[in-house]
Protein backbone atom coordinates (compact mmCIF):
# COMPACT_ATOMS: atom_id res chain seq x y z
CA UNK A 1 0.00 0.00 0.00
CA UNK A 2 1.43 3.35 -1.04
CA UNK A 3 0.95 6.31 1.26
CA UNK A 4 1.20 10.09 1.04
CA UNK A 5 1.57 10.82 4.74
CA UNK A 6 4.96 12.49 4.27
CA UNK A 7 3.57 14.79 1.57
CA UNK A 8 0.66 15.91 3.76
CA UNK A 9 2.92 16.26 6.82
CA UNK A 10 5.39 18.44 4.94
CA UNK A 11 2.56 20.56 3.49
CA UNK A 12 1.39 21.16 7.06
CA UNK A 13 4.93 22.21 8.00
CA UNK A 14 5.26 19.55 10.71
CA UNK A 15 8.20 17.39 11.65
CA UNK A 16 7.70 13.68 12.19
CA UNK A 17 7.88 14.39 15.92
CA UNK A 18 5.15 17.03 15.72
CA UNK A 19 2.83 14.76 13.75
CA UNK A 20 3.51 11.93 16.21
CA UNK A 21 2.67 14.22 19.14
CA UNK A 22 -0.59 15.32 17.52
CA UNK A 23 -1.57 11.69 16.87
CA UNK A 24 -0.41 10.28 20.20
CA UNK A 25 2.13 7.88 18.70
CA UNK A 26 5.93 7.71 18.59
CA UNK A 27 8.06 9.46 15.99
CA UNK A 28 9.34 5.99 15.05
CA UNK A 29 5.77 4.97 14.15
CA UNK A 30 5.44 7.95 11.81
CA UNK A 31 8.82 7.16 10.25
CA UNK A 32 7.81 3.52 9.73
CA UNK A 33 4.52 4.55 8.10
CA UNK A 34 6.22 7.07 5.80
CA UNK A 35 8.87 4.56 4.71
CA UNK A 36 6.29 1.81 4.04
CA UNK A 37 7.66 -0.41 6.81
CA UNK A 38 4.37 -0.32 8.73
CA UNK A 39 0.74 -0.01 7.66
CA UNK A 40 -1.13 1.92 10.34
CA UNK A 41 -4.11 0.47 12.13
CA UNK A 42 -7.53 1.60 10.98
CA UNK A 43 -7.99 3.88 14.04
CA UNK A 44 -4.62 5.55 13.37
CA UNK A 45 -5.39 5.97 9.66
CA UNK A 46 -8.72 7.56 10.56
CA UNK A 47 -7.04 9.94 13.03
CA UNK A 48 -4.57 10.95 10.32
CA UNK A 49 -7.44 11.53 7.93
CA UNK A 50 -9.22 13.77 10.44
CA UNK A 51 -6.05 15.65 11.35
CA UNK A 52 -5.23 16.45 7.71
CA UNK A 53 -8.94 16.94 6.89
CA UNK A 54 -8.73 14.64 3.85
CA UNK A 55 -10.31 11.29 3.01
CA UNK A 56 -8.32 8.20 3.98
CA UNK A 57 -8.05 7.44 0.25
CA UNK A 58 -6.00 10.64 -0.19
CA UNK A 59 -3.48 9.39 2.37
CA UNK A 60 -3.32 5.70 1.49
CA UNK A 61 -3.51 4.25 -2.02
CA UNK A 62 -4.45 0.59 -2.16
CA UNK A 63 -2.81 -1.04 -5.17
CA UNK A 64 -4.25 -4.48 -4.44
CA UNK A 65 -6.12 -6.17 -7.28
CA UNK A 66 -8.36 -9.22 -6.76
CA UNK A 67 -7.54 -12.50 -8.47
CA UNK A 68 -9.89 -13.33 -11.32
CA UNK A 69 -9.84 -17.00 -10.38
C-alpha positions in Angstrom: 0.0 0.0 0.0 1.4 3.3 -1.0 0.9 6.3 1.3 1.2 10.1 1.0 1.6 10.8 4.7 5.0 12.5 4.3 3.6 14.8 1.6 0.7 15.9 3.8 2.9 16.3 6.8 5.4 18.4 4.9 2.6 20.6 3.5 1.4 21.2 7.1 4.9 22.2 8.0 5.3 19.6 10.7 8.2 17.4 11.6 7.7 13.7 12.2 7.9 14.4 15.9 5.1 17.0 15.7 2.8 14.8 13.7 3.5 11.9 16.2 2.7 14.2 19.1 -0.6 15.3 17.5 -1.6 11.7 16.9 -0.4 10.3 20.2 2.1 7.9 18.7 5.9 7.7 18.6 8.1 9.5 16.0 9.3 6.0 15.1 5.8 5.0 14.1 5.4 8.0 11.8 8.8 7.2 10.2 7.8 3.5 9.7 4.5 4.5 8.1 6.2 7.1 5.8 8.9 4.6 4.7 6.3 1.8 4.0 7.7 -0.4 6.8 4.4 -0.3 8.7 0.7 0.0 7.7 -1.1 1.9 10.3 -4.1 0.5 12.1 -7.5 1.6 11.0 -8.0 3.9 14.0 -4.6 5.6 13.4 -5.4 6.0 9.7 -8.7 7.6 10.6 -7.0 9.9 13.0 -4.6 11.0 10.3 -7.4 11.5 7.9 -9.2 13.8 10.4 -6.1 15.7 11.3 -5.2 16.5 7.7 -8.9 16.9 6.9 -8.7 14.6 3.8 -10.3 11.3 3.0 -8.3 8.2 4.0 -8.0 7.4 0.3 -6.0 10.6 -0.2 -3.5 9.4 2.4 -3.3 5.7 1.5 -3.5 4.3 -2.0 -4.4 0.6 -2.2 -2.8 -1.0 -5.2 -4.3 -4.5 -4.4 -6.1 -6.2 -7.3 -8.4 -9.2 -6.8 -7.5 -12.5 -8.5 -9.9 -13.3 -11.3 -9.8 -17.0 -10.4 
